[in-house]
Amino acid sequence: MVQIERLSKETLPGLVDCERASVDKWFLYHSLTEKEETTYDELSPFQRWLHGGPTMDLSIATNYWQESKQETFDPNDIFIAREDSTIAGFIGAFYGEEAAIPGKHAYIDLLLIRPKKRRLGIASKLLEKVEQTARRNGCDSLLVYPEELAGPSGQFYLRNGFSIWKKRFILRLPTIAKPSFEPYLQPAPLKRNATWRLIIGWHSTSLKAWFLLHSSFEEEFFKAKRLVYTLHAEGLSPALLGGICWHPVFQFGAVYLWFSGEKQELSLKHISALQFLGHLVGLKQINLVFLEELLPCIQNFSLNDQPRELEPFLIKKIAR
């Protein structure tokens, strides 16, 4: 008999064990291309994280779970599927508001089922629990992007009432040591005003990006991260910028741009500022991930690289 319940301190070790069961082989990474096979016990918490995220190690998972409960961040929920003493699977969701999405929503951050427990309806039960909780929290929709739309994850969500919401695109750009103008960067506020909306950085929703930039995981996983307030430049619409250099082994990162104006006010100076911020956190290349409505604007900038399409966001309306 499978029981769905909210994650607790007592069940956190079982969640980590469930996550570990999804990995076939463990590697010690020396670089992006150099690695050697090893065992889980021989890896540091940091190296375990590289195989899938903070829930790969109990100490980091505990830190992540505790920080996600702080009032500084948008509410986060994790539910587990318990079968006797075994955690068969889990689902995590952030609840918040996004200016690009009508109403309040729940963003499904992760959904994982233990390999031997798949195709038994457990994922559907976990999804149903999140939907019920989201509706009680006043959410109008569920939001997710699948690993592969044509693969098992994408087809699972489509079978459960999701549909394509918006396409996502990625543009890879080199960082620059000096932008085309001299930006003045201020410290960012701890809390994000609702009028600021994320327009670049859509590998996740605004609230997840905000959480990553404010969390204390720098020593475990991030080489560097920085969040800055509005740029000061003549004719430039205000924007919040964030930049992360992920783990020092792989040396890749992401940048974020929150905007208070209209999307057509996005300028090449904003892109230049993001490239500069990427340089400040130690990156040689940045990834700009954005939604389909920004594609014409980005293409008009005549940048050297061309955007390529990613898996789309899926949405399910749940308001009654």
C-alpha angles and dihedrals in degrees: 000000000000118000123195115213141155116271115261136184088259095054097042093092089055090052091053089049090052090051091048091053090063092064118084099188135020123216138190104224120212094170139340091284103026119075140138129211116250141145131278093247092056093056126090119236088257093054091047089055090059089068096064117326142285095323090067090079128043097220094050093040090054091051092047093049094048094047092048087060094058118110091237090075134055114267116282127194131192121188126190133205107224122196108185103303095340127092103223096184146328143213131205129199138178119214120210148104129279123190091220091056120064110240131347118323144187115231112208103222099180141356120184133168125194107256095242091050099052125119091027097106095259094122090053091052092051091048090049090053092053090048092052092047093045091052091051088051090056098256120159097197149010119234130197141149116216126224087239124002093210092042132080096281095049094045091048092058093043090053089052097057103275123134135187111282106175139344120245127215134193129210121188116208135175117247120243130219092212124026126216089262134027108259123202109216121202129191111268125238119258092237126048118229113234091240091068111087129187112244100160122037100052099159080109137359124286095260094053091050090048090051094051092051093050099041122102096235095111094108094048102042118350121074090199141342134182136185119194136184128238122324117241112222134128113268093006120131112231117265141173113227130200131180132186131188103201124214115337092237098066098028100211130127151171138235130211133205122194116192135197096188133063119293092244087065091068108118139191087254090066090053090047090051090052090051089051093048089051088056091050092057092048104262129141093193134025133202118225110197115185143162126262097261090066094053097092090047093050092046090053090062089071093222119178096245125059123227117248126206122255132192109297130244115257124210137193122196110222104166115120 
